[in-house]
Amino acid sequence: MKNVLLLVVGLVGLIELLVPSWMVRLFTRVAYRDADDAEPREWFHVAARLEGAVLVTVALVGLFRSARGSGAHGDTSNESADEAS
């Protein structure tokens, strides 16, 4: 389940990174009753692209750690210490 969530976050981040204006328009329509009157500032698309990059990075790091098995359930350092004693 965690991997699916990370994948969804990564895909949303990738879309936001590649086409930030489309995502800003989408979220504006969802958030406001009259989205035609809402106009984002010039820097907002850059901030959306930066947010997309952060989301993609977080998703990739999480998926990489999950694949390596270094999560709370995959950590075997305590098991090998118990076997040695």
N, C-alpha and C positions, 0 to 999 in steps of 0.2 A: 504494500500500500504506500509506503514511504517513497519507493522508487517511482511509482505512478505520479504522485504529487510533485516530486522533483522534476519529472519529465514535463508535466503540465506547466510548471513555473518556468522551466527552461524554454518551452515553446512560446509562451506569452512574452517572455523577455526577448526572444529572438525576433518576434514580430514587432515588438516595441522598438527594438534596436534598428531594424531595417526600415520600417515605415512608421515613424513616430507620429506624423500628422494624422494618419488614419486612426491610430489608437487614441489619440487625444480627441478626435471628433467622436469616436465611438463612446468613450467614457463621458464626454460632455453631454451627449444625448441621453445617456443612462442617468446621469447625476442631476440634470437640470430640467425643469418643466418646459422652459422656453429656451432651447439650446441655440436658436438663431441669434439671440442677443448676446450670448456669451462669446467673447473673443479672447483667446489666450495671448499673453505677452510674447515678445519676440524670443526670449530666452527659454520659454517653456518647452519647446520641441527639443532643445539641447538637453534639458533636464530629463525629459522622457527618454531620450536615447541613452543617457547615462544610467538611468534606472534600469533600462533594458539590459545594458551591459552587466550591471551588478546582478540582476536576476539570472542571467545566463551563467555567470561565473559561479554563483552560489549553487545553481543546479548541477553544473559540471563537477564541482568539488564534491558535492553530496553524492552524486552518482559514482564518482571515482572511489570515494571512501567506502561506499556500499559494495562496490564490485571487489574491492580488496579485502572486504570482511573486517575492517578495523572499527566497526561500531561497537556498541555496548554488548551486543550478543555475539559478535565475532571475535572479540579480544581473547586470545588464548594464553596471554602471558601469565595470568593467575593460575590457570590449569597446569602449566608446566612447572610452576613453582610448587604447587601442591604435590605433584608427582615426585619431585626431587626430595621432598622432606619425609 
